[in-house]
Amino acid sequence: MFTHLREDIAAVKQRDPACTGAVSALMHYPGLQALWAHRIDHWLWRHHLHFCARTQSQWARFFTGVEIHPGATIGHKVFIDHGMGVVIGETTIIGDDVTLYQGVTLGGTGKDTGKRHPTLGNNVMVGSGARVLGPFKVGDNAKIAANAVVLSEVPPDCTAVGVPARIIHNIRRTDLEALQLDQVHTPDPVAVELCKLRMQIEALEKKLTEMEGKM
């Protein structure tokens, strides 16, 4: 437990330049407080004290604005930035060194039973307001852009952008680069396709001009 706590504080200090130290992390980061509450709730859940676990998780939601089902499995050095509006479903599995921004939903798509929530690999970043819905895998080092709606698997080292999300294949990033929390330099698949169409139109116009000149 104490190892988890030290790792969680270190993750906040490493990934948020606004954090001035351990005391600041303890007092001013509801995402960190929600994670600590979840560690206890998850222990209760695994020991079949479901009512107590759900009750405590609802109190944590009230105080932090972060809703984490006690059944969710969360790895080491996870960072929930700001936290307000984050929802994590019961069968969600989150790997190590994952970063979630405010408004993220890791949910299901219906009333299915069994595994119905996503699995996030290591070093994944999920941008503000993104929705990841369904029992699929988001691969290691993947990046989900702000407000994306992801409904299918995201391969490792890729970026998901748009509604519904499209997959952009990236050059492999190192663990350090994955922790840089860059939400700005995200590729736009719609703009790429429009650029291709424009180039094709220009090529066709050039051919038509050449044909008219020969006539």
N, C-alpha and C positions, 0 to 999 in steps of 0.2 A: 504493500500500500504506500509506504513512505517513498519507495523508489519511484512509483508512479507520480507522486506529488512533486518530487524534485524535477522529474522529467517534464511535467506539465508547466511548471514555472519557467524552466529553461526554454521551453518552446515559445512561450509568450515573449520572453526577453529577446530571443533570437529573431523573431519574425515581426515584432511590432516596435518600430523606433520610438513610439510614444511612451513605451514602458520604461520607467526610470529605475526599476529595481524589483526585488522580490515582494516588498511590502505593497508597492503599487499593483503588482500582478495579483496579489491576494485580495486587495480591497476593491479594485476598480475594473475587474474583468469578469462580467457575468458568465461568459463562455467557460472560463476556468472554474468558476463556482458550480456551474451546471455539470461539468465533467466530474468534479469531486462528488457531488451528490449522486451522480449516476454510478460511480464506482460502488457506493454503498447499496444503492437500489439494485444493481445487477447481482451483487452478492446475495441479497435477500431473495431475488428472483430465482437464482440457481439453487437455493435451498428451499424452494417451494413456498416461500412466504409471499405469495403473489399479491395479496391484498395490501400488506404493509408496503411492499415495493411500489405498487401503483399509487398508493396514497402519498408516499414520500415524493415520488416523481411529479405528482401534481402540485405539491407545495414548491418544489424546485422550479417548476414552470411558472408559478405565480410570482416568485421572487426574482427570477432571472430572465424570463421571456423566452427561454429555450425549452423545448419539449423533447425529451429523450425517453423512449419507452425502456423500461427496465430490462427487457429481453434483448436489447441491442448489444452487440459485441463491439467494443471500441479498443483500438490498439494503443501503442505508446506514442507520446509526443504529438498528440492531436491538438490542433489549435482552432478554436471557434472564435473568430474575430467579431466583436460587437455582440453577436449572438441573437439579437431580437428577431423573433419570427422563425428561428431554425426549428425544423421538425424532423425527427429521426425515428423511423418505424421499428416495430418489434424485431423483425428478422434481419435488420440491417447489420452488415459486418463492415467495419472500418479498419483499415490497416494502419501502419505506422507512418508518422510524419505527414499526416493529412491536414489540410487547411480548409475550413469551411467559413464562408462569409455570411453576413446577416441575410435572413430571408430564404435560406436554402431548405428545400424539402427533399428528404430521402424517403420516398413513400412507395405505395403500391398502386395498382391500376384498377382494382375492383375488390370483390369479396372472395378471392382465392384463398385457399388454406395452404399451410406449409410455408416454404420459403417464398415470400412475395415482395420483399424489399431488396434493394441493390446491395452489391458487395463492392466496396472501394478498395483498390490495391494500395500499395505504399506510395508515398510522395504525390498523392493526388491533390489537386487544387480545384475547388468548386466555387465559382464566382457568385456575387450577390444575386439573390433572387432566382437562382437556377433550380429547376425541378428535375430530379432523377427518379423515374418512376418505373418499377418493375424488378423482377428477380434476376437481373443480369449482372455481369462483371464490368467494372470500370478498371482498366488495366493500370499497372504501375506507371508512374510519371505522367499520367494523363492530366489534361487540363480542360475544365468545363467553363465556358465563357458565361459572363453575367447574363441572367434572364434566359438562358438556354433551357429547352425542354427536351430531356434525353429519354428516349423510349426504347432504346436497344443498346447492345453492347458497345463499349468504347475500347478499342485495342490499346495496348501499352504505347506510350510515347506519342499519343495523338491528342488533338484538340477537338472538342465538340462545340459547334456554334450554331445558333439559330433556333427557330420554332417551326417544325420539329428539328432537332439538332442534326447537323450534317458533320461528317468526320473529316478532319483535315489531318493528313499525315505529316508529322514533324520530323526534323532531325533529332536524334536522341539527345535528351538533356541530362546533365549530371544532377545528382541529388541536390547540390548547392544551388544550381540554377532553378530547380523545381521549388525551392524555398524562397525565391525572390519575389513571389506573389505578384507577378506582372499580369495585370488585367487589361493593360492598354494595348500591347502589341499582339493582338489576336487576329488571325487571318479571317477574312470575310469571304465565304464561298460564293455568295450571291454576286459580289463585286467581281470575283474572278471569272465567273460564268458570263457576266455581262461584258467584261473585257474581251473574252474569247469571241462572243457574238459580234462585237463591234469590229474586231479584226477580220472576221469572216465577211462581214458586210462590206468593209473597205476593199477586201480582195475581190469580191464579186463586182463591185462598182468599177474597179480598175479594169477587170476583164471586159465588162460591158463597154467601157470607154474605148478600149483597144479594138473591140469588134466593130463599133460604130465608125472608128477612124478608117478601118479597112474597107468598109462598105462605101 
